[in-house]
Amino acid sequence: MARLNYVELPVGEIGTVKGFYESAFGWSLTDFGPTYACTLNGDTDLGLQADAAEATKAPLPVIQVDDCDAALAAVTAAGGTIVRPIFAFPGGRRFQFRDPAGNELAVMQPD
């Protein structure tokens, strides 16, 4: 089963943006190092990426799948362009791709 489970936002300064979402919506964001924080509510979570070397130019929708390798093959066969091959991160594995319209998305498989 595939479902949208995460949206990652590129941010310049993590503290200010984290404080905004906590104050505006009452969300609790967990820090994963000095440049990353996210909600962990288990529904559709929000990530804040302040590492300019890792951040995308636009919000990054993340699709959760049961099998990352099979999804990579399916995305490639359907005409997607892989922009970041499968890599591990705390909590799972993921890859990033562009759809035929040029939108960048990610696919992740939780541990």
C-alpha positions in Angstrom: 0.0 0.0 0.0 1.3 3.5 -0.9 0.2 6.6 0.9 1.4 10.2 1.3 2.8 10.2 4.8 5.2 13.1 5.0 6.0 16.6 3.7 9.5 18.0 4.1 9.9 21.8 3.9 13.2 23.5 3.1 13.9 26.2 5.8 16.7 28.6 6.3 16.8 28.7 10.1 15.4 25.8 12.0 14.6 27.4 15.4 12.4 30.2 14.0 10.4 27.9 11.8 10.1 25.2 14.4 8.8 27.8 16.9 6.3 29.1 14.3 4.7 25.7 13.8 4.7 24.9 17.5 3.1 28.2 18.4 0.7 28.5 15.5 -0.6 24.9 15.6 0.5 23.5 18.9 2.6 20.8 17.1 5.5 19.2 18.9 8.6 18.8 16.7 11.4 16.4 17.5 15.0 17.5 16.7 17.1 15.1 14.7 20.4 17.0 14.9 20.9 20.8 14.6 19.4 21.1 11.1 16.3 18.8 11.1 13.1 18.5 13.1 9.8 16.8 12.5 6.4 15.9 13.9 6.0 12.3 14.8 2.2 12.0 15.0 2.0 8.9 12.7 -0.5 10.5 10.3 0.9 12.9 7.7 4.0 14.4 9.4 5.9 17.6 8.7 9.7 17.7 8.4 11.9 20.9 8.5 15.2 20.6 6.6 17.6 23.4 7.3 20.7 21.8 5.8 21.1 23.7 2.5 23.1 20.8 1.0 20.2 18.4 1.7 17.2 20.6 1.2 15.1 20.5 -2.0 14.0 23.8 -3.6 10.3 23.2 -3.0 8.3 21.2 -0.5 9.0 17.5 -0.8 6.0 15.1 -0.6 7.0 11.7 0.7 5.1 8.5 -0.2 5.3 5.6 2.2 5.5 2.1 0.6 6.0 -1.5 1.8 9.0 -2.2 -0.5 11.4 0.6 -1.5 13.2 -1.5 -4.1 10.0 -2.5 -5.9 8.8 1.2 -5.8 12.1 2.3 -7.3 11.7 -0.2 -10.2 8.1 0.9 -10.7 8.9 4.6 -10.7 11.7 4.1 -13.2 9.5 1.9 -15.4 6.7 4.5 -15.4 9.1 7.2 -16.6 10.3 8.8 -13.4 13.8 10.1 -13.1 15.8 9.1 -10.0 17.5 12.1 -8.5 18.8 10.4 -5.3 19.2 6.7 -5.1 18.0 4.6 -2.1 19.7 5.7 1.1 19.2 4.9 4.8 18.0 7.4 7.4 16.9 7.1 11.0 13.6 5.2 10.7 14.0 3.6 7.2 15.1 3.9 3.6 14.1 6.3 0.9 14.9 7.6 -2.6 13.9 10.8 -4.5 12.6 11.2 -8.0 11.1 13.6 -10.5 7.8 12.8 -12.1 7.3 13.6 -15.9 6.3 17.1 -15.0 9.5 17.8 -13.1 8.0 17.6 -9.5 10.4 16.1 -7.0 9.0 13.6 -4.6 10.4 10.9 -2.3 9.5 7.3 -1.5 10.2 5.8 1.9 10.0 2.4 3.5 9.9 2.5 7.3 12.1 0.1 9.3 
